[in-house]
Amino acid sequence: MKPATIEGLGWARDWKHRFILRKGMWSDDTEHTIMLTQALLVSAGDVSKFSNKFAWELRWWLFGFPSGVGMATARAVIKLCLGFSAEKSGVFSAGNGACMRTAILAAYFLDEPEKRRQFTIAQTRITHIDPKASVASVAITELAALFLHSSTPPSHTAVLEILKSSDRGQSCSDWSSICSAIEEGLANPLSLSEFLPTIGIDIKKGISGYAYHTAPAVIYSGCLHQWDFESVVTEIITAGGDTDSTAAIAGALCGSLHGAKNIPHSWVSGILEWPTGVNELKVLARAVNDKTPLRVRPDWSPLLLLRNILFFIIVLRHGFTRLLPDCVRRKFS
C-alpha cells in the first residue's frame, strides 16, 4: 500500500495482525528463509551442494502455487523448472528477493567471513545476477554477523564500515553514493521520510522492491532507532511499498542484535500458520546453532497447497477491500 492509504486506514498508529480473524500469516519472505536454511543445514559447508539443494527447494516451492512472488524470482524459478542449473537460472535483476532471506547465513557462518560472502553471493545469483543484488545481500548478511557479535547497538561508524566494504569484488556503481547519503543523513540527522528521497525513493509510493532502495531504507531506520524491533518494523511498514520484504529484512537485523525477546509478544502469538508454524521455526533455529541437518517444511504436500490456496483467497479479499473508501475499509480491519 501507499503510505497515504495506510495513514487513511489509521493503521500507522495501531499495528497488529489484520490478515484473517485478527491473526497473521507469513509471506514468501519467511518461506524462502526456511527453505534456504534447510538447504544450508544439509550442505555441511559445501557451496555447490547448497546451491543445488536450494534450487530444488525453490522448484518444489513454485509447484505449491505461492502468492506474491516477485517477478525476477518467478522467472528464475521457472528457468530452474525448465532444467537450468542453479548457476544459470538467475535473471538480470536488482530486486530485493535475495536480501530478504540472506541474514540466516550470518548465524551459520558467524566466524567465517569468506564463507558468508561466498554463500551469500551464491544464493543471490540463483535468482538475481545483477551485481547490485549481491552487494545489497552481502551488506545485510555482514550487518547480521556484526550484530550477532554485539551486545549493544554498534556505532554508526561500524555500520558504515560494513556497508562500504560490501561491494568488494563486484562491478557495481552507486553503492558508495548510497553509503555517503546514509552517513550524511545520520550526521544531520534526518527522519526516515526526509532521508528516502536522497536515495531516489518516492515517499508517496513507498519503499520499492529495488535492492538499492530496500536495504538502505531499512539500515537507515535501524540506525535511527538503535535497532529496536518494534520501532524499526513499525516505521518501515508505515513507509509503505514492498512492506513484507522491508519488514522481513528489518526484523532479521533487529533480531540478530536484540534476540527474540525484543519482538512484541502479540506479533508472535498472533501468527496462524501450518503445516510449518512458529514452533517449527524455533526448532529450525536450534538446528542452525547446532549445525544439525533438519527439515521442518516438506518439499511439497497437499497441506502446503491448501495453505497457499487459502492465502491467495485472503489476499484477493484484501485486494477487493482496497477498492472501497477508507471509511468502509476500516470496518474490515
C-alpha positions in Angstrom: 0.0 0.0 0.0 0.9 3.6 -0.4 1.8 5.5 2.8 -1.3 7.7 2.4 -3.6 4.7 2.2 -2.0 3.2 5.4 -2.5 6.6 7.1 -6.1 6.8 5.9 -6.9 3.5 7.4 -5.4 4.5 10.8 -3.0 1.6 10.8 0.2 3.7 11.1 -0.5 4.2 14.8 -2.0 0.8 15.5 0.0 -2.1 14.0 -1.5 -5.5 14.7 -2.4 -8.7 12.8 -5.2 -8.0 10.4 -4.8 -10.7 7.7 -7.5 -13.1 8.8 -9.6 -13.2 12.0 -7.2 -10.8 13.7 -4.4 -13.2 13.0 -1.4 -13.1 10.6 0.3 -15.4 8.1 3.8 -15.1 6.7 4.7 -14.3 3.2 7.2 -15.8 0.7 10.0 -14.0 2.6 9.7 -16.3 5.6 9.2 -19.4 3.4 12.4 -18.5 1.5 14.4 -18.2 4.8 13.1 -21.6 5.9 14.0 -23.3 2.6 17.4 -21.6 2.4 18.1 -22.7 6.0 17.1 -26.3 5.2 19.4 -26.4 2.2 22.2 -24.8 4.3 21.9 -27.4 7.0 22.3 -30.4 4.6 25.2 -28.8 2.7 27.7 -29.0 5.5 29.6 -26.0 4.2 29.7 -27.2 0.5 28.6 -24.3 -1.6 27.8 -26.4 -4.7 25.7 -28.8 -2.7 23.9 -25.8 -1.0 23.1 -24.1 -4.4 21.8 -27.4 -5.9 19.7 -28.2 -2.8 18.3 -24.6 -2.5 17.4 -24.7 -6.2 15.4 -27.8 -5.7 13.6 -26.2 -2.7 12.6 -23.4 -5.0 11.4 -25.7 -7.7 9.1 -27.5 -5.3 8.0 -24.2 -3.7 6.8 -23.0 -7.1 4.7 -26.1 -7.6 2.8 -25.1 -4.4 1.5 -22.0 -6.3 2.7 -19.4 -3.8 1.2 -15.9 -3.8 3.0 -12.6 -4.1 6.1 -13.9 -5.8 8.5 -11.2 -7.2 8.8 -11.1 -11.0 12.5 -11.8 -11.0 12.3 -14.7 -8.6 9.4 -16.2 -10.5 11.3 -16.0 -13.8 14.4 -17.6 -12.2 12.5 -20.4 -10.6 10.6 -21.1 -13.9 14.1 -21.4 -15.5 15.0 -23.9 -12.8 11.9 -25.9 -13.5 12.8 -25.9 -17.2 16.1 -27.6 -16.5 18.5 -24.7 -15.9 21.1 -25.3 -13.2 21.5 -23.1 -10.1 24.5 -21.5 -11.8 22.5 -20.4 -14.8 19.0 -19.8 -13.5 19.4 -16.2 -12.3 17.9 -13.2 -14.2 19.4 -9.7 -14.5 17.5 -8.0 -11.7 18.4 -6.0 -8.6 15.3 -6.9 -6.8 15.3 -7.5 -3.0 14.4 -11.2 -3.2 17.8 -12.3 -2.1 18.1 -9.7 0.6 15.0 -11.0 2.4 16.4 -14.5 3.0 20.1 -13.9 3.5 20.6 -13.0 7.1 20.5 -16.6 8.4 23.8 -17.2 6.7 25.4 -14.9 9.3 24.3 -17.2 12.1 25.6 -20.3 10.4 29.0 -18.9 9.4 29.3 -16.5 12.3 33.1 -16.7 12.4 33.8 -17.5 8.8 33.6 -14.2 6.8 34.7 -15.6 3.5 32.2 -18.5 3.7 29.5 -15.9 4.5 30.3 -13.9 1.4 30.6 -16.9 -0.8 27.3 -18.4 0.2 25.5 -15.0 0.1 26.6 -14.4 -3.4 25.8 -18.0 -4.4 22.2 -17.8 -3.1 21.7 -14.4 -4.6 22.8 -15.5 -8.1 20.3 -18.4 -8.2 17.6 -15.8 -8.8 19.3 -12.3 -9.3 22.5 -11.8 -11.3 22.7 -8.0 -11.2 25.8 -7.2 -9.1 23.7 -4.7 -7.2 21.6 -7.6 -5.7 24.7 -9.3 -4.5 26.1 -6.1 -2.9 22.9 -5.4 -1.0 22.7 -9.1 0.1 26.2 -9.1 1.3 25.5 -5.9 3.3 22.6 -7.5 5.1 24.5 -10.7 5.8 27.5 -8.8 7.2 25.4 -6.5 9.3 23.7 -9.5 10.8 27.1 -11.0 11.6 28.2 -7.7 13.2 25.0 -7.6 15.3 25.3 -11.3 16.4 28.8 -10.5 17.7 27.5 -7.4 19.6 25.8 -7.0 22.9 24.8 -3.3 22.3 23.9 -1.4 19.1 27.2 -0.8 17.2 28.1 2.8 16.3 27.1 4.3 13.0 30.7 4.3 12.1 30.9 0.5 12.5 27.7 0.0 10.4 29.1 2.3 7.7 32.4 0.4 7.6 30.4 -2.8 6.8 28.4 -1.1 4.1 31.4 0.5 2.4 33.1 -2.9 2.1 30.1 -4.8 0.8 30.8 -4.1 -2.9 34.2 -5.7 -2.7 34.8 -7.8 -5.9 31.6 -6.6 -7.5 31.4 -4.5 -10.7 28.8 -2.2 -9.3 28.2 1.6 -9.2 26.1 3.8 -6.9 26.7 1.9 -3.7 29.3 4.4 -2.5 26.9 7.3 -3.0 24.2 5.4 -1.1 26.7 4.9 1.8 27.5 8.7 1.7 23.8 9.5 1.8 23.3 7.3 4.8 26.3 8.9 6.5 25.2 12.4 5.8 21.6 11.7 6.8 22.7 10.3 10.2 25.0 13.2 10.8 22.2 15.8 10.5 20.1 13.7 11.5 17.2 13.4 9.0 14.0 11.5 9.7 13.3 8.4 7.5 10.8 10.3 5.3 13.4 13.1 4.8 16.2 10.5 4.0 14.3 8.4 1.5 14.3 11.0 -1.3 18.0 11.4 -1.1 18.4 7.8 -2.5 15.7 8.2 -5.1 12.7 6.9 -3.3 9.3 8.5 -4.0 7.8 8.7 -0.5 4.3 8.9 -1.9 4.7 5.4 -3.4 6.7 3.9 -0.6 9.9 1.8 -0.5 10.2 -0.2 -3.7 11.5 -3.7 -4.2 14.7 -2.4 -5.7 17.6 -3.7 -3.5 19.3 -0.3 -3.5 16.1 1.2 -2.1 15.1 -1.5 0.3 18.4 -2.2 2.0 19.5 1.4 2.6 16.0 2.4 3.9 16.0 -0.5 6.4 19.5 0.2 7.5 18.8 3.9 8.0 15.7 3.3 10.1 17.6 0.8 12.1 20.4 3.2 12.9 17.9 5.9 13.9 16.1 3.6 16.4 19.0 1.6 17.8 17.6 -1.5 16.0 14.7 -1.8 18.4 12.4 -4.4 16.7 9.0 -2.7 17.2 10.2 0.8 16.4 12.1 -0.1 13.2 9.5 -2.6 11.8 6.7 -0.2 12.6 8.4 2.7 10.9 9.5 0.7 7.8 5.9 -0.7 7.3 4.3 2.7 7.8 6.6 4.0 4.9 4.6 1.7 2.6 5.6 0.0 -0.6 7.1 -3.5 -0.6 6.3 -3.9 3.1 6.6 -7.6 3.6 10.2 -7.7 2.3 11.3 -4.5 4.0 9.9 -5.7 7.3 11.4 -9.1 6.9 14.9 -7.6 6.4 14.4 -5.2 9.3 13.2 -7.9 11.6 16.1 -10.2 10.7 18.6 -7.4 11.5 16.9 -6.3 14.7 16.5 -9.9 15.9 20.2 -10.5 15.2 21.2 -7.8 17.6 18.5 -8.0 20.3 17.1 -11.5 20.0 13.6 -12.8 20.1 12.9 -11.2 23.4 12.7 -7.8 21.6 9.8 -8.9 19.4 6.4 -7.8 20.7 4.7 -10.9 22.2 1.4 -10.3 20.3 3.2 -10.2 17.0 4.4 -13.7 17.6 1.4 -15.2 19.3 -0.9 -13.8 16.6 0.7 -15.9 13.8 -1.6 -18.5 12.4 0.4 -20.9 10.2 0.5 -24.5 9.2 1.9 -27.1 8.3 5.0 -25.2 9.4 4.5 -22.8 12.3 6.3 -20.8 14.9 7.3 -23.9 16.9 8.9 -25.4 13.9 10.8 -22.2 13.3 12.2 -22.4 16.8 13.3 -26.0 16.2 15.0 -24.9 13.0 16.8 -22.1 14.8 18.2 -24.5 17.3 19.4 -26.7 14.4 21.3 -23.7 12.9 23.0 -23.2 16.2 24.0 -26.9 16.4 24.5 -27.2 12.6 22.3 -30.3 12.5 20.6 -31.3 9.3 16.8 -30.9 9.7 13.6 -30.4 7.7 10.6 -28.6 9.2 8.9 -27.8 5.9 8.2 -30.5 3.3 9.3 -30.0 -0.3 5.6 -30.3 -1.3 2.4 -31.6 0.3 -1.3 -31.3 -0.1 -1.4 -29.2 3.1 1.1 -26.7 1.6 -1.1 -26.4 -1.5 -4.2 -26.0 0.6 -2.5 -23.3 2.7 -1.4 -21.4 -0.4 -4.9 -21.5 -1.9 -6.3 -20.1 1.3 -3.6 -17.5 1.5 -4.4 -16.4 -2.1 -8.1 -16.2 -1.4 -7.5 -13.9 1.6 -5.1 -11.8 -0.4 -7.8 -11.4 -3.1 -10.3 -10.3 -0.4 -7.9 -7.7 0.8 -7.3 -6.6 -2.7 -11.0 -6.0 -3.3 -11.4 -4.3 0.0 -8.8 -1.7 -1.0 -11.1 -0.6 -3.8 -13.6 0.6 -1.1 -13.5 4.1 0.5 -11.3 4.3 3.6 -14.3 4.8 6.0 -15.7 1.4 4.8 -12.4 -0.4 4.7 -11.8 0.4 8.4 -14.8 -1.9 9.2 -12.9 -4.8 7.7 -9.6 -4.2 9.6 
